[in-house]
Amino acid sequence: MLFEGNAKKLEGSVSELEHLYDFLSSDGEHTIYTCAWLPDGKPCGIVQISTGMGEYLGRYGEFADYLAGKGFLVVGMDHLGQGLTARNREEMGYFGKGHSDFLVKDMHTLRTQVQKEYGNVPYFMLGHSMGSYMLRKYLPQYGKGLSGALIIGTGFVPPWISRSGLLLGACLTLLKGDHYRSPYLAKLATGSGHYKQFCLDGSDPTRAWLTKDVEIVKSFYKSELCNYIYTLNGYKGLFEAVLFSNLEANNRSIDKDIPVLLASGTEDPVGDMGDGVKKVYEMMKRAGIRDLKMRLFEGDRHEILNETDRHETVYPEILQWLKAHL
């Protein structure tokens, strides 16, 4: 079977399932580490997870356990520069010379490998936060044939802002090199607008922008696999994907028959407290996506999969949407 062998425990995972296998990244240098949560018997569907910025796949263990218990195979990977794919601390937040293109190609490699094993089982992709932008970049290029896309914790950034970030990053790279970690650039990315009402460093877990679940917040800021400043190279990859995904022309290139669910919290600063998500919805609607749904969870912050209402509301609604598109 595809995921047998090379077992290794993912830090923070609530699952005892430890199926890992690896493949060579599109950068030609790094081993991409992946994990799968297997259901009993043949899966009714497959969900591939693309994680957010500065985190790792193991943080999705509780959600993956839930879906596996409902008959879904859940797969995912640590992107370049994240989690177990990064070979050391210095590589955290560094994507390589291909920037976001490498991440998107690696997502497709994983999908291709899994589909070789499981054939025509309905295949879904879920992207959270940074992963949502990578998924939105993935869809126009490789999305054909997906049974659905779940875009979680995303937002709308006017293209001129992304272009300004890319220009600033390019100037800093000329001065400092692409491995440099700029506190100034990091502050510009998350230090204004709705972010100001939240605690961004973990010092007050009750006011964290991530989730109202204090224990999850504490775990995030304590983990060595989280909470680090991205390199200039990593920010370039992020800004590339954000720019790409918020251009009308690229959205018009998405296969109109791919069902899309946009899900976020009304207290998520990435989505401008819901307003940015609505703009993405309207943009995709103009692009002609036929099966498009938006769900804003009242009072939830950035990580709806880790929110305090996840068991009662978030997980069941995502499951319902998945089952409706099998």
Secondary structure as UniProt FT lines:
FT   TURN            2..3
FT   TURN            11..12
FT   STRAND          19..24
FT   TURN            26..27
FT   STRAND          31..37
FT   STRAND          45..50
FT   TURN            53..54
FT   HELIX           57..60
FT   HELIX           61..69
FT   TURN            70..71
FT   STRAND          72..77
FT   TURN            80..81
FT   TURN            83..85
FT   HELIX           89..91
FT   TURN            92..93
FT   TURN            97..99
FT   HELIX           100..118
FT   TURN            119..120
FT   STRAND          123..128
FT   HELIX           130..142
FT   TURN            144..145
FT   STRAND          148..152
FT   HELIX           159..176
FT   TURN            178..179
FT   HELIX           183..190
FT   HELIX           193..197
FT   HELIX           205..207
FT   HELIX           214..222
FT   TURN            224..225
FT   HELIX           232..245
FT   HELIX           248..252
FT   TURN            256..257
FT   STRAND          260..265
FT   TURN            266..267
FT   HELIX           269..274
FT   HELIX           275..286
FT   TURN            287..288
FT   STRAND          292..297
FT   TURN            298..299
FT   HELIX           304..306
FT   TURN            308..309
FT   HELIX           310..314
FT   HELIX           315..324
//
